[in-house]
Amino acid sequence: MFIISTLLIPLLMLFHFIGPIPADLGVHGSELSPCISTAHCARQDWLSSNPQSDLQTLIAAARETPRTIIVQEDDDYIHAEASSALFGFVDDLELLAVPSTGMIQSRSISRLGDSDLGVNAARLDRLKILINEKEQN
């Protein structure tokens, strides 16, 4: 067991498990794609009195989040990649402001694995808190 923990784990940490970019990323029919499986994907829709302004708040938060890079940013949409600290697993985060409905759509999906252990839902929950705090002020 000692050999496994002292040799194998540091060796595995050298590898980053990136995986293929999900084919269903982006805006389709003015919406984000649904999650096929909730085991490694989370999707939430948030009410917003000012979706454009709230999206800017979320973009700023994404920029400040360690191991997260924004790979696409448009007026109403962002796509960011978030990597885990230990093995470098990559998740894709999407946010879409929909001013016509007063909503922000959010989606976070893991590229690899059968389960994300709740990481994607927790990521969206943390972002939602930012919107809720802003709405209260």
DRENGU-478532 format. One record per residue (C-alpha): residue in one letter; residue number from 1; x, z, y; chain. Coordinates in steps of 0.5 Angstrom, whole numbers. Layout:
<pts>
a|NUM|X|Z|Y|A $
...
</pts>
This chain:
<pts>
m|1|0|0|0|A $
f|2|6|2|5|A $
i|3|9|-5|4|A $
i|4|2|-9|5|A $
s|5|1|-5|12|A $
t|6|8|-5|14|A $
l|7|9|-13|12|A $
l|8|3|-16|12|A $
i|9|-1|-14|18|A $
p|10|4|-15|23|A $
l|11|5|-22|19|A $
l|12|-2|-24|20|A $
m|13|-2|-22|27|A $
l|14|3|-27|29|A $
f|15|-3|-32|27|A $
h|16|-9|-34|32|A $
f|17|-15|-36|28|A $
i|18|-18|-41|33|A $
g|19|-23|-45|29|A $
p|20|-26|-51|31|A $
i|21|-30|-51|37|A $
p|22|-38|-51|36|A $
a|23|-41|-58|36|A $
d|24|-47|-55|40|A $
l|25|-44|-52|46|A $
g|26|-47|-54|53|A $
v|27|-54|-55|56|A $
h|28|-59|-59|51|A $
g|29|-65|-61|55|A $
s|30|-64|-56|60|A $
e|31|-63|-50|55|A $
l|32|-57|-47|51|A $
s|33|-57|-48|44|A $
p|34|-61|-43|40|A $
c|35|-57|-39|35|A $
i|36|-57|-41|28|A $
s|37|-55|-35|25|A $
t|38|-55|-28|28|A $
a|39|-49|-26|24|A $
h|40|-44|-29|28|A $
c|41|-48|-31|34|A $
a|42|-52|-28|40|A $
r|43|-57|-31|45|A $
q|44|-60|-27|51|A $
d|45|-65|-29|56|A $
w|46|-64|-25|63|A $
l|47|-69|-25|68|A $
s|48|-66|-26|75|A $
s|49|-68|-26|82|A $
n|50|-62|-30|84|A $
p|51|-59|-34|78|A $
q|52|-54|-37|82|A $
s|53|-51|-31|85|A $
d|54|-52|-27|79|A $
l|55|-48|-33|75|A $
q|56|-42|-32|80|A $
t|57|-42|-25|79|A $
l|58|-41|-26|71|A $
i|59|-36|-32|72|A $
a|60|-32|-26|76|A $
a|61|-33|-21|71|A $
a|62|-31|-27|65|A $
r|63|-24|-28|70|A $
e|64|-23|-21|70|A $
t|65|-24|-20|62|A $
p|66|-17|-20|58|A $
r|67|-16|-25|53|A $
t|68|-22|-29|56|A $
i|69|-21|-36|60|A $
i|70|-26|-41|63|A $
v|71|-25|-48|60|A $
q|72|-31|-51|64|A $
e|73|-35|-49|70|A $
d|74|-40|-53|73|A $
d|75|-46|-51|79|A $
d|76|-50|-48|74|A $
y|77|-46|-47|67|A $
i|78|-40|-44|65|A $
h|79|-36|-44|58|A $
a|80|-31|-39|57|A $
e|81|-27|-37|50|A $
a|82|-25|-30|49|A $
s|83|-20|-28|44|A $
s|84|-20|-22|40|A $
a|85|-14|-17|41|A $
l|86|-11|-16|34|A $
f|87|-12|-23|30|A $
g|88|-14|-28|36|A $
f|89|-21|-30|33|A $
v|90|-24|-34|38|A $
d|91|-31|-33|41|A $
d|92|-35|-38|45|A $
l|93|-39|-35|51|A $
e|94|-44|-40|55|A $
l|95|-48|-38|61|A $
l|96|-53|-42|64|A $
a|97|-57|-41|71|A $
v|98|-64|-43|71|A $
p|99|-67|-42|78|A $
s|100|-73|-46|76|A $
t|101|-75|-40|71|A $
g|102|-71|-34|75|A $
m|103|-67|-34|68|A $
i|104|-60|-33|66|A $
q|105|-59|-36|59|A $
s|106|-53|-33|55|A $
r|107|-50|-35|48|A $
s|108|-44|-32|45|A $
i|109|-42|-35|38|A $
s|110|-36|-34|33|A $
r|111|-32|-40|31|A $
l|112|-30|-37|24|A $
g|113|-33|-32|19|A $
d|114|-39|-30|17|A $
s|115|-40|-24|21|A $
d|116|-38|-22|28|A $
l|117|-39|-14|27|A $
g|118|-44|-14|33|A $
v|119|-38|-17|38|A $
n|120|-42|-22|41|A $
a|121|-48|-18|42|A $
a|122|-44|-13|45|A $
r|123|-41|-18|50|A $
l|124|-47|-20|52|A $
d|125|-50|-13|53|A $
r|126|-44|-11|57|A $
l|127|-45|-18|62|A $
k|128|-53|-16|62|A $
i|129|-51|-9|65|A $
l|130|-47|-13|71|A $
i|131|-54|-16|73|A $
n|132|-58|-10|72|A $
e|133|-54|-6|77|A $
k|134|-53|-12|82|A $
e|135|-61|-12|82|A $
q|136|-62|-5|83|A $
n|137|-57|-5|89|A $
</pts>
